[in-house]
Amino acid sequence: MSQPTSFLKMAFLSGVSLFFLGGCIHQTWTYRAVSGVNVTRPYEPGSQGPLVLVSMPDANSTAPVVRSNPTKIIDQMSIQQIGMLDRGMVDKISRRDAAVANLHKLQLQLGESHPKIMEAKLEVEEDNQAIESYAKEYRDMQRGKATMVGGNLAPAPVETRKPQTVLMASVRRDFGKYETSVGRTVVLFIDGDPAPGEYWLNPDNSVLIGFSAYSAPARTRVGLTGSIKIISVKDGSVEADIAIHETTEADSTLWVERPYDPMNWQAPWTVTGRHVFQMTTQDDPALRKAALQWMRAEDLKK
């Protein structure tokens, strides 16, 4: 991050913080617990859409469930999805977009018959070809990582049919208008039933979800540190102490390119204190508002 950009962003976030203190922010916290489910585990580091919880058809069953091969997911990744995970793709898309903007400008100024129009069109075409080539290389590399284990071709992944418990902490906030609304959700999943003790967050047992009026829900398994300490489990609730901090640094490029998106205004997220997670049901609207989707196993597409 360049020093001028960093300074501007700090000044902007300071202004937003003062706006918070002025009492103009609306904020709602939700704590929920779900038991007897499995959490779908995407093979890519980050994904679009809500996190899917799948009800276990038989909590006592230990039969294995074979999921689709992760290479299919990798092959279906769009240019935009790759750009969310790879800085090189972001640079190539930015270069192409600049070439497209230049072409439109020349078409307005010179007309279609001018020689510079052909040059600009060729530049756009070359940039598009570079993007497609880079995307192919990226998919090939990620496919190799997904299918090779210890130098050997890995079989389709198999997950043990073991029920999990999900703890969800979510916040929705806005400045009084829908276009300023933003949400964040942290999800911890525990194998089996919840029990008193400390649960440290890591990429294998936790997910961070962010979304706003301008950004669809996006999930990541990195960027969180901390723990949830369960104090007690009783009366359909889980009481726990929370100490969670977001470690991912904001992308200054996105802040400059999308200053209208409140997702890019956010300082690192911290969740602390003692809270009660209420056990909930599949039709609880708070889950969908927090970018979680609860399905039955028979409805899950294999």
C-alpha positions as CSV (number, residue, x, y, z in Angstrom):
1,M,0.0,0.0,0.0
2,S,1.5,3.3,-1.0
3,Q,2.0,6.0,1.6
4,P,-0.5,8.5,0.1
5,T,-3.2,5.9,-0.3
6,S,-2.6,4.6,3.2
7,F,-2.9,8.1,4.6
8,L,-6.1,8.8,2.7
9,K,-7.6,5.6,3.8
10,M,-6.7,6.2,7.4
11,A,-8.3,9.6,7.2
12,F,-11.4,8.2,5.6
13,L,-11.8,5.4,8.2
14,S,-11.3,8.0,11.0
15,G,-14.1,10.0,9.5
16,V,-16.3,6.9,9.4
17,S,-15.4,6.2,13.0
18,L,-16.5,9.6,14.0
19,F,-19.7,9.0,12.1
20,F,-20.2,5.9,14.2
21,L,-19.7,7.8,17.4
22,G,-22.3,10.4,16.2
23,G,-25.0,7.8,16.8
24,C,-26.1,7.5,13.2
25,I,-25.2,3.8,12.8
26,H,-27.7,1.0,13.2
27,Q,-26.2,-2.3,14.4
28,T,-27.7,-5.7,15.1
29,W,-25.8,-8.7,16.5
30,T,-27.0,-12.3,16.2
31,Y,-25.7,-15.4,18.0
32,R,-27.0,-18.8,16.9
33,A,-26.1,-22.5,17.4
34,V,-27.0,-25.4,15.1
35,S,-26.5,-29.0,15.9
36,G,-26.6,-32.3,13.9
37,V,-25.4,-30.8,10.7
38,N,-22.4,-31.0,8.3
39,V,-20.7,-28.0,6.9
40,T,-19.9,-28.1,3.2
41,R,-16.2,-27.5,2.7
42,P,-15.3,-25.8,-0.6
43,Y,-11.9,-26.7,-1.9
44,E,-11.0,-23.3,-3.1
45,P,-9.7,-20.8,-0.4
46,G,-12.6,-18.3,-1.0
47,S,-16.0,-18.7,-2.5
48,Q,-19.2,-16.8,-3.4
49,G,-22.6,-17.4,-1.9
50,P,-23.8,-18.5,1.6
51,L,-22.2,-21.2,3.6
52,V,-24.3,-24.4,3.4
53,L,-25.3,-26.4,6.4
54,V,-26.6,-29.9,5.7
55,S,-28.9,-31.7,8.1
56,M,-27.7,-35.2,9.0
57,P,-30.3,-37.9,7.9
58,D,-29.2,-40.1,10.7
59,A,-27.0,-38.8,13.5
60,N,-25.9,-42.3,14.4
61,S,-24.8,-43.2,10.9
62,T,-21.0,-43.4,10.2
63,A,-21.3,-44.3,6.5
64,P,-19.0,-42.4,4.3
65,V,-20.2,-39.7,2.0
66,V,-18.4,-39.3,-1.3
67,R,-18.4,-35.8,-2.6
68,S,-17.7,-34.6,-6.1
69,N,-14.1,-34.3,-7.2
70,P,-12.6,-30.9,-6.3
71,T,-11.2,-30.5,-9.8
72,K,-14.7,-29.9,-11.1
73,I,-15.1,-26.9,-8.8
74,I,-11.7,-25.5,-10.0
75,D,-12.6,-26.0,-13.7
76,Q,-15.8,-24.0,-13.1
77,M,-14.1,-21.0,-11.6
78,S,-14.9,-17.8,-13.5
79,I,-12.4,-15.0,-14.3
80,Q,-13.9,-12.9,-11.5
81,Q,-13.6,-15.7,-9.0
82,I,-9.9,-16.2,-9.9
83,G,-9.4,-12.4,-9.6
84,M,-10.7,-12.6,-6.0
85,L,-7.9,-15.0,-5.1
86,D,-5.0,-14.0,-7.4
87,R,-3.3,-10.6,-7.6
88,G,-1.9,-11.4,-11.1
89,M,-5.4,-11.8,-12.5
90,V,-6.5,-8.5,-10.9
91,D,-3.7,-6.7,-12.7
92,K,-4.6,-8.3,-16.1
93,I,-8.3,-7.5,-15.7
94,S,-7.4,-3.9,-14.8
95,R,-5.2,-3.6,-17.9
96,R,-8.0,-5.0,-20.1
97,D,-10.6,-2.7,-18.6
98,A,-8.3,0.3,-19.2
99,A,-7.9,-0.8,-22.8
100,V,-11.7,-1.1,-23.2
101,A,-12.2,2.4,-21.8
102,N,-9.6,3.8,-24.1
103,L,-11.3,2.1,-27.1
104,H,-14.7,3.6,-26.2
105,K,-13.1,7.0,-25.8
106,L,-11.5,6.8,-29.3
107,Q,-14.7,5.6,-30.9
108,L,-16.5,8.7,-29.6
109,Q,-13.7,11.1,-30.7
110,L,-12.6,9.6,-34.0
111,G,-15.3,7.2,-35.3
112,E,-15.0,3.6,-36.4
113,S,-12.9,4.1,-39.5
114,H,-9.9,5.7,-37.9
115,P,-6.7,3.6,-37.8
116,K,-6.3,4.1,-34.1
117,I,-9.6,2.3,-33.6
118,M,-8.1,-0.9,-35.1
119,E,-5.0,-0.6,-32.8
120,A,-7.2,-0.2,-29.8
121,K,-9.4,-3.2,-30.7
122,L,-6.3,-5.3,-31.1
123,E,-5.0,-4.3,-27.7
124,V,-8.3,-5.3,-26.1
125,E,-8.2,-8.6,-27.9
126,E,-4.6,-9.3,-26.8
127,D,-5.6,-8.4,-23.2
128,N,-8.6,-10.8,-23.3
129,Q,-6.3,-13.6,-24.7
130,A,-3.8,-12.9,-21.9
131,I,-6.6,-13.2,-19.3
132,E,-7.9,-16.5,-20.7
133,S,-4.3,-17.9,-20.9
134,Y,-3.6,-16.9,-17.3
135,A,-6.9,-18.4,-16.1
136,K,-6.0,-21.7,-17.8
137,E,-2.6,-21.7,-16.1
138,Y,-4.2,-20.9,-12.8
139,R,-6.8,-23.6,-13.0
140,D,-4.1,-26.2,-14.1
141,M,-1.9,-25.2,-11.1
142,Q,-4.8,-25.4,-8.7
143,R,-6.1,-28.7,-10.2
144,G,-2.6,-30.2,-9.6
145,K,-2.6,-29.1,-6.0
146,A,-6.1,-30.6,-5.5
147,T,-5.4,-34.0,-7.1
148,M,-1.8,-34.7,-5.9
149,V,-1.3,-36.0,-2.4
150,G,2.3,-37.1,-1.6
151,G,3.1,-37.3,-5.3
152,N,0.1,-39.6,-6.0
153,L,-3.2,-38.9,-7.6
154,A,-5.8,-38.5,-4.9
155,P,-9.2,-40.2,-5.1
156,A,-12.5,-38.3,-4.9
157,P,-12.6,-36.9,-1.3
158,V,-14.6,-38.9,1.3
159,E,-16.1,-37.3,4.4
160,T,-17.1,-39.2,7.4
161,R,-20.8,-38.9,8.2
162,K,-20.3,-37.4,11.6
163,P,-22.6,-34.7,12.9
164,Q,-21.2,-31.2,13.8
165,T,-22.3,-28.3,15.8
166,V,-22.1,-24.8,14.3
167,L,-21.7,-21.6,16.3
168,M,-22.5,-18.4,14.4
169,A,-21.8,-14.8,15.4
170,S,-23.0,-12.2,12.9
171,V,-23.4,-8.4,12.7
172,R,-25.4,-6.2,10.4
173,R,-24.8,-2.5,10.4
174,D,-25.8,0.6,8.3
175,F,-25.8,4.4,8.4
176,G,-29.6,4.6,7.9
177,K,-29.7,3.7,4.3
178,Y,-29.7,0.4,2.5
179,E,-26.7,1.3,0.3
180,T,-24.6,1.7,3.4
181,S,-25.5,-1.8,4.8
182,V,-22.7,-4.3,5.5
183,G,-22.6,-7.6,7.2
184,R,-19.9,-9.9,8.7
185,T,-20.4,-13.5,10.0
186,V,-17.9,-15.8,11.7
187,V,-18.8,-19.5,11.8
188,L,-17.1,-22.1,14.0
189,F,-17.9,-25.8,13.5
190,I,-17.2,-28.4,16.1
191,D,-17.3,-32.1,15.5
192,G,-19.9,-33.7,17.7
193,D,-21.9,-32.0,20.4
194,P,-20.7,-28.7,22.0
195,A,-18.9,-29.2,25.3
196,P,-17.2,-26.8,27.7
197,G,-13.7,-25.9,26.7
198,E,-11.6,-23.7,24.4
199,Y,-11.9,-23.9,20.6
200,W,-9.2,-22.2,18.6
201,L,-10.1,-20.9,15.2
202,N,-8.1,-22.2,12.2
203,P,-8.8,-22.6,8.4
204,D,-10.1,-26.1,9.0
205,N,-12.8,-25.2,11.5
206,S,-13.9,-21.6,10.8
207,V,-15.2,-19.4,8.0
208,L,-15.4,-15.7,7.7
209,I,-18.2,-14.3,5.5
210,G,-18.5,-10.7,4.3
211,F,-21.2,-9.0,2.3
212,S,-22.8,-5.6,1.7
213,A,-25.4,-3.9,-0.4
214,Y,-22.9,-3.9,-3.3
215,S,-21.0,-7.2,-2.6
216,A,-22.6,-10.7,-2.6
217,P,-21.6,-12.9,0.3
218,A,-17.9,-14.1,0.0
219,R,-16.4,-16.7,2.2
220,T,-12.8,-17.2,3.3
221,R,-11.1,-19.7,5.6
222,V,-8.2,-17.4,6.4
223,G,-8.0,-14.0,8.1
224,L,-9.2,-15.0,11.6
225,T,-7.4,-15.5,14.8
226,G,-8.6,-16.2,18.3
227,S,-10.9,-18.6,20.1
228,I,-14.3,-19.3,21.5
229,K,-14.4,-20.7,25.1
230,I,-17.6,-22.6,25.8
231,I,-18.7,-22.0,29.5
232,S,-21.9,-24.0,29.6
233,V,-24.4,-25.8,27.4
234,K,-28.0,-25.9,28.8
235,D,-31.6,-25.0,28.1
236,G,-31.2,-24.9,24.3
237,S,-28.3,-22.5,24.4
238,V,-24.5,-22.3,24.5
239,E,-22.8,-19.7,26.7
240,A,-19.3,-18.7,25.6
241,D,-16.5,-16.2,25.9
242,I,-15.4,-14.8,22.5
243,A,-12.0,-13.4,21.6
244,I,-11.8,-13.2,17.8
245,H,-9.9,-10.7,15.6
246,E,-9.7,-10.3,11.8
247,T,-6.1,-10.4,10.5
248,T,-6.7,-9.7,6.8
249,E,-5.5,-6.3,5.7
250,A,-7.9,-4.2,3.6
251,D,-7.0,-4.0,-0.1
252,S,-6.3,-0.3,-0.9
253,T,-6.9,-1.0,-4.6
254,L,-10.5,-2.0,-3.9
255,W,-11.0,1.0,-1.7
256,V,-9.8,3.3,-4.5
257,E,-11.8,1.5,-7.2
258,R,-15.0,1.0,-5.2
259,P,-15.2,3.8,-2.6
260,Y,-19.0,3.5,-2.7
261,D,-18.9,-0.1,-1.3
262,P,-19.1,-0.1,2.5
263,M,-17.2,-3.4,2.5
264,N,-14.1,-1.4,1.8
265,W,-14.7,1.1,4.6
266,Q,-14.3,-1.6,7.4
267,A,-11.5,-1.6,9.9
268,P,-10.3,-5.0,11.1
269,W,-13.2,-6.8,12.9
270,T,-13.0,-7.7,16.5
271,V,-15.6,-9.7,18.5
272,T,-15.1,-10.1,22.3
273,G,-17.1,-10.6,25.4
274,R,-19.5,-13.3,26.8
275,H,-22.4,-14.2,24.7
276,V,-25.2,-16.7,24.5
277,F,-25.7,-18.7,21.3
278,Q,-29.3,-19.8,21.0
279,M,-30.0,-23.2,19.5
280,T,-32.2,-22.6,16.4
281,T,-34.2,-24.4,13.8
282,Q,-34.0,-24.7,10.0
283,D,-36.6,-22.0,9.3
284,D,-34.8,-19.3,11.4
285,P,-34.6,-16.2,9.1
286,A,-31.5,-15.0,11.1
287,L,-29.4,-17.7,9.4
288,R,-30.1,-16.5,5.9
289,K,-29.6,-12.9,6.9
290,A,-26.1,-14.0,8.1
291,A,-25.4,-15.7,4.7
292,L,-26.0,-19.3,6.0
293,Q,-28.2,-21.8,4.2
294,W,-29.5,-24.8,6.0
295,M,-30.5,-27.8,3.8
296,R,-31.5,-31.4,4.1
297,A,-29.0,-34.0,3.0
298,E,-31.3,-35.4,0.3
299,D,-31.6,-31.9,-1.2
300,L,-27.9,-31.4,-1.6
301,K,-26.7,-31.7,-5.1
302,K,-23.9,-34.2,-5.4
